[in-house]
Amino acid sequence: MMSEHSGLNLTADKLAIASAFGRAATHYDKHAQLQRDVVEKLLQKLPPCLIGVSILDVGCGTGYLTQKLIERGATVTALDLSEKMLEQARRRCQDSASYCVGDAESLPFADADFDYVVSSLALQWCNDLSVPATELLRVCKSGGEVLFSTLADGSLFELKEAWKCVDHYPHVKEFISDKAINIALAQANGNCYQVDSITMTYWYDSAFSLMKDLKGIGATQLDGRSQGLTKRSTLMQVEQAYQSLFQDDLKLPATYRVCLGLIKK
């Protein structure tokens, strides 16, 4: 039987990312409140009626955005690095969309194939934002738009600071700066672009709960456990540091900086 990534030229990092999200696919939606909330922000930038409009959803995950686009009348192609994520998208959207395993940095479509290309909270897994931005533009028709969301520098700073109290290893992913986002979009060579930045804060009973959510969506590279199993005693130290630094009315904040980008072709 062929691997779900047969024909894809993926780096070891990309294979690890695909595997992590694949393992999380069946329980992803239980932990994905941020992802749903960001989709709603992205949808505000699209027309309410998309009848007759073709859209590519890059990094579709379990298909929440795909479903919302279908409800507006769009013809949607859902693409993800993980076949198991696509299986969940199929369960959600049935035959109302087309499905494709693929990489945002090397899309398996011809130039100018879609009226819109959208991607929500997927591009932060790419090392150089200009590469997927260029690809998304390539498959977008002239006069069309690329809409995306990505996490930016400052996201999960509380978790990062708590880990610094425990050791000096990099446990939380370094997110792209606003300046680097603007440079990447300029390099993508669209006609024009704009970026809006929003801050979204979620409240938890414990740092364990936050890390459980991150693990639940497959984002193990965000919560300090990507380097192997972490001792419970170490996690207790992180918990204590998080509470000491950031506890507010017995709750712990987790802050995300989300950039919403629009590129016109």
Protein Blocks (a to p, Z undefined) as FASTA:
>chain_A
ZZfkgoiacdfklmmmmmmmmmmmmmmmmmmmmmmmmmmmmmmmpcfblghiacddehkl
nolmmmmmmmnopacddddfblklmmmmmmmnmmmbccddddfklccbdehkbfbdcdeh
klmmpfblklmmmmmmmmpcehiacddddddehiaklmmmmmmmmmmcdfbdcdddfklm
mmmmmmnopabdcddddddddddfbfklmmmmmmmnopamlnopmnoccdfklmmmmmmm
mmmmmggghiacdddddddddddZZ
